[in-house]
Amino acid sequence: LKHKSKWNEQQTVRAKILFEKFPDLEKAYALYLDLVDIFNKKSIPGEARLNLARWYNDVEKFDNREFNKVLETFENHNTTIINYFEQRLTNASAESFNAKIKAFRTQFRGVGDIKFFMYRLSKLYS
């Protein structure tokens, strides 16, 4: 899933052979690159919404089951996705902290005393 701009010469040759034998794979890769470019481009929410709508149309034309699942996910979380373009914020830090809490909880094989668990957690991560 490396961007084609970062391919070396050998990877370019291999991709050309692969895409000749599997044209649907080339189209899927192009759709992937289009989506990456939409998120990497510094655009305002209205412009991003328009670009995503065009991408949705391209995915619908491609009519691939796996891409249609991605499309459903994007449609279900459209508001949250557009919010990303307003301030370029993600929930990565919250997800990371949640993973730390789960690992901490697993380390002690569950939680018996919730108050004590919260106390230990606050001391550990404050």
Rosetta blueprint (number, residue, H / E / L):
1 L L
2 K L
3 H L
4 K H
5 S H
6 K H
7 W L
8 N L
9 E H
10 Q H
11 Q H
12 T H
13 V H
14 R H
15 A H
16 K H
17 I H
18 L H
19 F H
20 E H
21 K H
22 F L
23 P H
24 D H
25 L H
26 E H
27 K H
28 A H
29 Y H
30 A H
31 L H
32 Y H
33 L H
34 D H
35 L H
36 V H
37 D H
38 I H
39 F H
40 N H
41 K L
42 K L
43 S L
44 I L
45 P H
46 G H
47 E H
48 A H
49 R H
50 L H
51 N H
52 L H
53 A H
54 R H
55 W H
56 Y H
57 N H
58 D H
59 V H
60 E H
61 K H
62 F H
63 D L
64 N L
65 R H
66 E H
67 F H
68 N H
69 K H
70 V H
71 L H
72 E H
73 T H
74 F H
75 E H
76 N H
77 H L
78 N H
79 T H
80 T H
81 I H
82 I H
83 N H
84 Y H
85 F H
86 E H
87 Q H
88 R L
89 L L
90 T L
91 N L
92 A H
93 S H
94 A H
95 E H
96 S H
97 F H
98 N H
99 A H
100 K H
101 I H
102 K H
103 A H
104 F H
105 R H
106 T H
107 Q H
108 F L
109 R L
110 G L
111 V L
112 G L
113 D L
114 I H
115 K H
116 F H
117 F H
118 M H
119 Y H
120 R H
121 L H
122 S H
123 K H
124 L H
125 Y L
126 S L
